[in-house]
Amino acid sequence: MRKYSFKVDYEGRDYCDMVVDAIKTLTNCSEEEALSLVNNYWNDEEFVGDTLNYHEVPKHWAKIICYGDFYWKNE
């Protein structure tokens, strides 16, 4: 089980796991690197109950975390 530095419930953990997996797929980085990126990006967040972070698919967050807020300009 992955360890997040921010508060997650079961749904939040599943969602963050999908973001970590998407980062690994996009960048071919290790599990530890992807988890570190997510922990650093969402350090002050909580994934408990309803959160606005769920309004985007995990791949979108993975791209923002890896490439920045305007990643789509380079696609």
C-alpha angles and dihedrals in degrees: 000000000000119000117225123197091217132060116278135170123206094279091045092051092051091049094047090047088057090051091050090049091049091052091051090051094047097046107020088231124149126269090252093052093048092047091049091052092052093046092050094046097047099031093128097039134096125214097199124128117331112358130170090232089079091066090084129059116251093249090060091054090046090056093047091049093048104033107020138253096302099043092135091068088072097045 
